Amino acid sequence: MPRQQQQGAPAPYLAPLPQPLAVLPNYIAQYPTALVLSDRMFSFGDAVIKDINGNPVFHVVGKAFSMSARKEVTDMQGNALFTIRKELFSIPPSFYCEAPNGQRFLDVNGKWSFGSHKSEVSFVNSIDQQPITIHLKENYFDSHAEIKLPDGHVIACIDRNLWSGRSFFGGAQDYQLTVAPGMDLSICVAMCVCMDERLKQRRQ
């Protein structure tokens, strides 16, 4: 787990979740946690996701999505956490995650929406074994996105404006993922990988 410090871009305040949500309990945020990603970091095969102080947290391995291509997410010791796959022939683009044993455990389904881009994310909460659906909504200009519970509680937000003009990873525009206490960081990272791929397809 990254240790949050008062450096980098200011993180927006996100209230703690009423109860933890996770597929990987070891990655539940214990305090407001910010990670920095690049909008092209997943296009070149391997990528390391870092906190705002430059400490590595996740490693994403794989080729660009195409047909059966996949992206594997590991910890920094190389232990497999899950694999992200694109749902073939899905419009809008949809994705799913598989555990190392091949079990499908999370679905990211693209939804049509006027003036924004939306996804519905479904999984079983490993804390209480209850099915959960959360929602990702990006604005039209792809500068801000929020991940929310059905009741509107914001559990994570993604901002490109916070890092405007800065290139933490070099070359590409960076953006900040801020996660509320009680939320699984790995779920939010998976959603960012899928969002990045959808954005790339829209720009092609």
Number of C-alpha atoms within 10 A of each C-alpha: 15 18 14 15 11 9 9 16 14 13 20 16 13 18 16 19 15 9 11 18 25 24 21 17 17 11 17 22 24 18 16 21 24 29 25 25 29 22 19 17 21 23 17 11 13 16 19 21 20 19 23 25 16 14 14 17 19 23 20 25 18 18 15 15 17 10 11 9 12 17 22 20 25 19 16 14 9 10 11 15 17 25 21 26 21 21 16 12 9 11 11 13 19 22 23 20 25 17 16 13 7 10 10 15 15 22 21 27 21 21 16 11 10 7 10 14 21 23 25 17 21 17 21 16 19 14 13 11 11 10 10 15 16 19 19 26 21 20 13 12 10 17 14 17 23 20 24 18 15 11 7 11 16 21 25 27 24 27 21 21 16 18 17 12 11 15 14 18 18 10 12 15 19 23 24 24 23 25 31 24 23 22 27 24 29 24 19 20 19 22 20 19 20 25 26 20 20 16 15 13 10 8 6 5
